[in-house]
Amino acid sequence: MVKKPTHFKAALSYPNRTIAYFYSQIEQQKQVLRCIHGVLPPAIAQHTLHCVVNGKKLLVYTDTAAWASQLRFYKNDILAAIAPVTRESISVMQIKIGGKTLQATPSGRKPNIPSAENIDFIRNHCLTVSDEQLKGALLKLSATLAKLSKPKPLTD
């Protein structure tokens, strides 16, 4: 079978200055992060996740507030180390907490779902409660537990 020729080129096959600029920005951010890691002690460098240069501001991302407070003490060292790498002189360093996203359930652990009788008890008990806010909360809880207790269908 003969393959038909395509009449259009892929968008990335054309020379594109915008994409080249973005690639150079990404490379600069990687280089700045390497400089930051070189200045910091290994324990702190391990928790320095990302950095972004935005104008005259350097944003450094770490995973917890404890490491952010430690990074503050290295501000002058970091700014001095990245000066030869950045295109503009950086005068402000801001530290942000942007850790890894957590899973809904940690690996190896499963939620403890009550039995169907207990879910029905919660649903029936909420009908006798006079507080409307509590009644709504118990109804939502029983609906969520009922949904979670149903076995998931097998998919192929």
Secondary structure, 3 states (H helix, E strand, C coil): CCCCCCCCCCHHHCCCHHHHHHHHHHHHHHHHHHHHHHHCCHHHHCCEEEEEEECCEEEEEECCHHHHHHHHCCHHHHHHHHCCCCCCCCCEEEEEECCCCCCCCCCCCCCCCCCHHHHHHHHHHHCCCCCHHHHHHHHHHHHHHHHHHCCCCCCC
